[in-house]
Structure formats: C-alpha cells, structure tokens
Amino acid sequence: MALKAEYLNILIAIERCGSLSAAAAEQGITVSSVSYAVRQLEQELGQPLLDRQSYRVRLSEAGAAAVEYGREILRLHESLYARVHRVAEGWEAELRIAFTNMLRSEVLYRWIGDFYALNSGTRIRISREVYTGTWDALYDKRADLVLGASGQPPHEVDVNHVPIGRRQLIFVMAASHPLASLPEPLRPEQIQAYRLVDSGDSSRLLQPESSSLMPRTDQLTVPDLFAQREALLCGIAAGYMPRYFVAAQLASGELVERRVEHRDCHIDLFACWRRSGKGQALDWFTQRLQQPEWRQQLL
C-alpha cells in the first residue's frame, strides 16, 4: 500500500472546505485532480471515502477515519523528514541525563527549556542515580551525561568530568523524634541508639561504596532523597540531608536540625560524560557545564 501524502492532503482539504470545488481552489488544482486523488485513495483502501448519495458530497464514515489517521500520517511524515535532516546535522535522536537529588532539579529543567528553544528535535530522557550509580551509569552506557556524580571518578570509566561543588549535609529528624529533644552536639553513641535512613546505591556494575555516613546495624534504605524526606517526616528514622531539600520542613518546624559531635558531612559533586560521546545536544549541555557560573546554579 502506498498512500501518497498529496492525496491525503487533498482528502483533508475536502473535509476542511466542505466540497470538492472548494478543496480544489484551496490546493490550486482542478476539480478533476481532486476526484482522481480520492479515487486513488479509495482503490488503495478498498472503501468509499465520499458519500455520493446526498446532494452535497461529504465524507463517509470510512473517509472521516481516513482523515483522522491521515493527519497523523502526515505529521509523522514531516517528523521523519525533520529527524533525518537533524541527525545528519549532528543532533542525537535522544540524550539521556542521569540526575541526583543533591542538585537543584528546577535549574536542570530551566536548562532543558533553553535547550528546547533550539528546536533540535532531540528527545531528553532523565533518570535518577545514587552514589556510585552515577559513575556506573556512564560505564554501563545507560546515560550520556550525569549531573551530580558523587566522590571521585573510577579509573576504569572513560569520562570527562568537571566539579560542580561541595554539598553540605545536615543531620535532621522529625520534631517528635527522641533525638530532637537531646542537647547539642549529639554524640555518636546517642545516634547509634536510633535508626538512620539513607538512599541505596544504584550501581549495577561498579563496586558500590559505603553510603552510610555513620555505620550501624539498624538502617532504613530507600530509593532517593524524596523517600528519605518522607521517612524523616514520619518520625521512623533520622538522617543526613542537603539543607535546601528540607528547608521548607525546617522552617515549618516539622523537621529539626541537630549538630553532631566531631562530624562535618559533605559530598563532592561532579558533572561527567563519556569522552567518546558525540552529538550537538551533548555539546550544548557540556559547554554550559564547563562554565563555573552555570555549574554554580545547580547548587
């Protein structure tokens, strides 16, 4: 079956204009050409597309369905043409970005909005990774760009990386938690009497590093910082969080911060991408990331 785009356009014009003659005038062709296009489509589809029994020619039910699907076929036709040309110009079909909650997601989405303004046609896919899983995402080629990779890059991963900055972590718990009523600074032995919550390492291939900031036997492991915050608000555990992520809950009094004796917790964060990665979309993001003033926004 070969449904010509020009024939589908003519059928859609008939539906839009209400008659063969008006469709012919709109398309700049003769009425006989319009009739020929309809007959060719009817021959291909094996169904009458016009109701010719009424005084005024109109689409049959099959014709209405053909118009509906014809619009989608023409849209995909245009999309295919544009996609092929953009790929030929060096734009990737898809750019996969792995992102961690340690950075401000609203900044990433503003950047993506700027990128969409280029009309490159590149699709963006965002995933979340935790701890060693950030580097592992590049090693496993499930991400082209990682924002918020923590710790130092493994030697076996062939990546470019730039430092984003250092994220300070604070020790927090629900206002009703027993640790919230103890005087500061909290001692390690006091904390060890209670459950801590932390995110689980998402690494699949690389050896996960210990994510716990205070080793213990009773620890709740959750997928990400969103789940950590929920567990904290429920009062079932205490834990370390980036201040910005719990600022609203600290301000409302739902969560409280407590200093811990002899402990200054922070995580060094990086942006990283494979040296072998190519494409204009990746270049656009990495050029921005190589400028300190842009990277600083993510913190």
Secondary structure, 3 states (H helix, E strand, C coil): CCCCHHHHHHHHHHHHHCCHHHHHHHHCCCHHHHHHHHHHHHHHHCCCCEECCCCCCEECHHHHHHHHHHHHHHHHHHHHHHHHHHHHCCCCCEEEEEECCCCCHHHHHHHHHHHHCCCCCCEEEEEECCCCHHHHHHHCCCCCEEEEEECCCCCCCCEEEEEEEEEEEEEEEECCCHHHHCCCCECHHHHCCCCEEEECCCCCCCCCCCCCCCCCCCEEEECCHHHHHHHHHHCCCEEEEEHHHHHHHHHHCCEEECCECCCCCEEEEEEEEECCCCCHHHHHHHHHHCCHHHHHHCC
